[in-house]
Amino acid sequence: MSNQRHTERPMAFATRAIHAGQPADPTTGATIFPIYQTSTYTQAGLGENKGFEYSRSGNPTRAALETCLASLEGAQFGLAFASGLAAETCILSVLRPGDHIVAGDDLYGGTYRLFERVVRPMGVEITYVPARDTAAYQQALTSQTKYIWAETPTNPLLTLVDIAAVAEAAHAGGAQLVVDNTFATPYFQRPLELGADVVIHSTTKYINGHSDVVGGALMTSNAELFEAYTFYQNAAGGVPGAFDAWLVLRGVKTLAVRMRQHAENAMAVAQFLSEHPKVRAVYYPGLANHPDHALATRQMHGYGGMVSFDMKGGLPAVKRAVKRLRVFALAESLGGIESLCCHPASMTHASIPQEVREARGVTDSLLRLSVGIEDARDLIADLKDALD
Ligand SMILES: *Cc1c(COP(=O)(O)O)cnc(C)c1O
């Protein structure tokens, strides 16, 4: 960051979201960090460069994003990728045949597919445990376990993992804890401060926040892991282009204000749904009757913008309701300023076998809302009209 002040207090989150890694351009004074749309860099002589040689290995716009995201997670290092799954693949790249992962059982569908169809066939074992059962993670550890992989709150049931307790269990067993922080964002939850070793984000979601980029990132303060991940990022090459990196930099500037509004609207929607006669169950960690409400209050700084609910009347009722929505768009993805409604069983979680899905509570009558930052009155009126 430019302008280091002579004060003890580090700059606060909302300020770092706007400034970290993005000093004014020294040659032109440009206030907003430029898009370095270049693949290569002219060298002054053999071995003489300004820190950049080829944009797969490093690009200034991507580097600014990596610095900014690392700052927000309280990490020493950050790496940006072409998608969240590319960031996950990088984290998994250090595993070898015979290694073992313990994972929470309520994972993003694409992560589950990556584990089962790509990682397992390469000889890595994966054990799934109930996401909120801290003791189960501990019991599943073996001498071969390299990572515990946790997503919290989970998708789509918004179950919480006790990050501090699971980190302790991981370290006691010689493993490291990876937390997918996509749903909470560093504004509401900073896993590294709670003992996690690596954080992964789909920046496609809240970090960018405008539903116009696919991207991913990982953050860590572990220098050894960072070196291995940096090697893989360059060796495998799943990097974002300069323009996408710039869009995410632009989006993340407003993360603090967006997250506050997402959470306020989500709470209003969750309360409305809780009182609706056609709704069987509402999943939102901000509700006092959510089983992980106390943990959420302790571990998070807010409850986020995702709300799931189970409708009475099964699939036919769900089909009728989603047809009537006007403000909520029926769409995959989440975390943008606009409200989305998703049917996990047929959309995001369709790649999970039905028996596995149902056993985990992802029923045919479950709907997941990504509550946007429109006026909450319009969101509630839309849901009321669809459900009544
Ligand atoms: C979307 C998502 C991912 C995957 O990210 P992509 O950017 O789509 O590759 C991983 N984890 C969670 C929780 C997600 O929501």
The ligand as a Gaussian input file, in Angstrom:
#p B3LYP/6-31G(d) Opt

LIG

0 1
 C      -18.630000     -21.655000      -7.297000
 C      -17.928000     -22.330000      -6.187000
 C      -16.725000     -23.022000      -6.390000
 C      -16.117000     -23.195000      -7.764000
 O      -15.725000     -21.980000      -8.323000
 P      -15.722000     -21.680000      -9.904000
 O      -15.285000     -20.261000      -9.945000
 O      -17.110000     -21.909000     -10.408000
 O      -14.749000     -22.625000     -10.513000
 C      -16.108000     -23.584000      -5.291000
 N      -16.644000     -23.499000      -4.060000
 C      -17.797000     -22.856000      -3.821000
 C      -18.338000     -22.784000      -2.433000
 C      -18.477000     -22.245000      -4.879000
 O      -19.632000     -21.625000      -4.626000

